[in-house]
Amino acid sequence: MEITRLPLPEEYGALFACAVEGIIREQSAAAHAVLDEMLPVYAQERGITLPEPLRFAETPSGKPYLAEQSAVHFNLSHCKGLAVCLLSPYECGVDVEAKRLMRDKVVRRSYSKTEQTAIAAAEDKDLLFTRLWTLKEAYVKALGIGIGYPMKEVGFTLQGGAIRCSKSGADFRQMLYEGFAVSVCVLR
């Protein structure tokens, strides 16, 4: 498995990706393999001692975390073709998606009026639909809530390289990497 470190400001942590094929179970296994391989590297870079053996736990809403270690937070995402792992000193979320077809029903249900207007005016509606969706997913994953969160309540505006969010307390980065939209959220 070849793991690539993607560009991310150091204060946010580190983001890793690997190409993956197969069904969802294999994609998930690849994301976990990236975590297993890169967590010790990240900890060593940051001067963090990890407990032996590593133990994982879940919040009541199901978000996994490292038990007995509060200095490292992580989040995983995968889709057909790519698995990603975000390691951070902050609560964090990451999402990755290949460009998806824009669906009007999803836009009406899950996107703010500002986002709906931007998508309607976009040259590549499918790409903007996907970019905004990955930002929403990264945000709710950082919160530890998941997509049960009313997605329409969090809105994003993309202007050049700037990402503006209707909610405060979160920082975002997004990149297009080999045909995938990868979005990162850290709660600082």
For each residue, the residues with C-beta under 8 A, 3 or more apart:
1: 18 30 33 34 37
2: 18 19
3: 16 17 18 34 37 38
4: 16 17 18
5: 14 15 16
6: 15 16 17 84 175 177 182
7: 15 175
8: 12 13 14 15 173 184
9: 12 173
10: 13
11: 89
12: 8 9 15 88 90 92 171 173 184 186
13: 8 10 42 73 86 87 88 89 90 92 186
14: 5 8 38 42 45 86 87 88
15: 5 6 7 8 12 84 85 86 87 94 182 184
16: 3 4 5 6 34 38 84 85 86 87
17: 3 4 6 34 82 83 84 85 96 177 182
18: 1 2 3 4 30 33 34 82 83
19: 2 81 82
20: 26 27 30 31 78 80 81 82 83
21: 26 80 81
22: 25 26 27
23: 26 27
24: 27 28 78
25: 22 28 29
26: 20 21 22 23 29 30
27: 20 22 23 24 30 31 78 79 80 83
28: 24 25 31 32 76 78 83
29: 25 26 32 33
30: 1 18 20 26 27 33 34 78 83
31: 20 27 28 34 35 76 77 78 83 84 85
32: 28 29 35 36 76
33: 1 18 29 30 36 37
34: 1 3 16 17 18 30 31 37 38 76 83 84 85
35: 31 32 38 39 74 76 85 87
36: 32 33 39
37: 1 3 33 34 40 41
38: 3 14 16 34 35 41 42 85 87
39: 35 36 42 43 50 54 72 74 87
40: 37 43 44 50
41: 37 38 44 45
42: 13 14 38 39 45 46 48 72 87
43: 39 40 46 48 49 50 72
44: 40 41 47 48
45: 14 41 42
46: 42 43 71 72 89
47: 44
48: 42 43 44 69 71 72
49: 43
50: 39 40 43 54 66 69 72
51: 54 55 68 69
52:
53:
54: 39 50 51 66 69
55: 51 66 67 68
56: 64 65 66 67
57: 64 65 66 67
58: 62 63 64 65
59: 62 63 65 144
60:
61: 144 145 146
62: 58 59 146
63: 58 59 141 144 146
64: 56 57 58 74
65: 56 57 58 59 73 74
66: 50 54 55 56 57 69 72 73 74
67: 55 56 57
68: 51 55
69: 48 50 51 54 66 72
70:
71: 46 48 89
72: 39 42 43 46 48 50 66 69 87 88 89
73: 13 65 66 87 88 89 90 91 92
74: 35 39 64 65 66 85 86 87 88 92
75: 85 86 88 92 93 94 141 142
76: 28 31 32 34 35 83 84 85 86 94
77: 31 83 84 94 95 96 137 141
78: 20 24 27 28 30 31 82 83 84 96
79: 27 82 96 97 98 180
80: 20 21 27 98
81: 19 20 21 98 179 180
82: 17 18 19 20 78 79 96 98 177 178 180 182
83: 17 18 20 27 28 30 31 34 76 77 78 96
84: 6 15 16 17 31 34 76 77 78 94 96 182
85: 15 16 17 31 34 35 38 74 75 76 94
86: 13 14 15 16 74 75 76 92 93 94 184
87: 13 14 15 16 35 38 39 42 72 73 74
88: 12 13 14 72 73 74 75 91 92 186
89: 11 13 46 71 72 73
90: 12 13 73 186 187 188
91: 73 88 142 143 144 186 187
92: 12 13 73 74 75 86 88 141 142 184 185 186 187
93: 75 86 137 138 139 140 141 142 143 184 185
94: 15 75 76 77 84 85 86 138 141 182 183 184 185
95: 77 133 134 135 137 138 141 182 183
96: 17 77 78 79 82 83 84 134 180 181 182 183
97: 79 100 130 133 134 137 180 181
98: 79 80 81 82 130 179 180 181
99: 126 127 130 179 181
100: 97 126 129 130 133
101: 126 129
102: 106 107 119 125 126 128 129
103: 106 107 129
104: 107 108
105: 108 109
106: 102 103 109 110 111 129
107: 102 103 104 110 111 115 116 119 129
108: 104 105 111 116
109: 105 106 151 152
110: 106 107 133 136 151 152
111: 106 107 108 115 116 119 132 151 152 155
112: 115 116 152 153 154 155 166
113: 116 117
114: 117 118 155 157
115: 107 111 112 118 119 132 155 156 157
116: 107 108 111 112 113 119 120
117: 113 114 120 121
118: 114 115 121 122 128 132 157 158
119: 102 107 111 115 116 122 125 128 129 132
120: 116 117 125
121: 117 118
122: 118 119 125 127 128
123:
124: 127 128
125: 102 119 120 122 128 129
126: 99 100 101 102 129 130
127: 99 122 124 130 131 181
128: 102 118 119 122 124 125 131 132 158
129: 100 101 102 103 106 107 119 125 126 132 133
130: 97 98 99 100 126 127 133 134 181
131: 127 128 134 135 158 174 181 183
132: 111 115 118 119 128 129 135 136 156 158
133: 95 97 100 110 129 130 136 137
134: 95 96 97 130 131 137 138 174 181 182 183
135: 95 131 132 138 139 156 163 165 172 174 183 185
136: 110 132 133 139 140 151 154 156
137: 77 93 95 97 133 134 140 141 147 183
138: 93 94 95 134 135 141 142 172 183 184 185
139: 93 135 136 142 143 154 165 167 170 172 185
140: 93 136 137 143 145 146 147 149 151 154
141: 63 75 77 92 93 94 95 137 138 144 146 185
142: 75 91 92 93 138 139 170 185 186 187
143: 91 93 139 140 149 187
144: 59 61 63 91 141
145: 61 140 148 149
146: 61 62 63 140 141 149
147: 137 140 151
148: 145
149: 140 143 145 146 153 154
150: 153
151: 109 110 111 136 140 147 154
152: 109 110 111 112 155
153: 112 149 150 166 167
154: 112 136 139 140 149 151 165 166 167
155: 111 112 114 115 152 165 166
156: 115 132 135 136 163 164 165 166 172
157: 114 115 118 163 164
158: 118 128 131 132 162 163 164 174
159: 162 164
160:
161:
162: 158 159
163: 135 156 157 158 172 173 174
164: 156 157 158 159
165: 135 139 154 155 156 168 170 172
166: 112 153 154 155 156
167: 139 153 154 170
168: 165
169: 187 188
170: 139 142 165 167 185 186 187 188
171: 12 185 186 188
172: 135 138 139 156 163 165 183 184 185
173: 8 9 12 163 183 184
174: 131 134 135 158 163 181 182 183 184
175: 6 7 181 182
176: 179 180 181 182
177: 6 17 82 180 182
178: 82
179: 81 98 99 176
180: 79 81 82 96 97 98 176 177
181: 96 97 98 99 127 130 131 134 174 175 176
182: 6 15 17 82 84 94 95 96 134 174 175 176 177
183: 94 95 96 131 134 135 137 138 172 173 174
184: 8 12 15 86 92 93 94 138 172 173 174
185: 92 93 94 135 138 139 141 142 170 171 172
186: 12 13 88 90 91 92 142 170 171
187: 90 91 92 142 143 169 170
188: 90 169 170 171
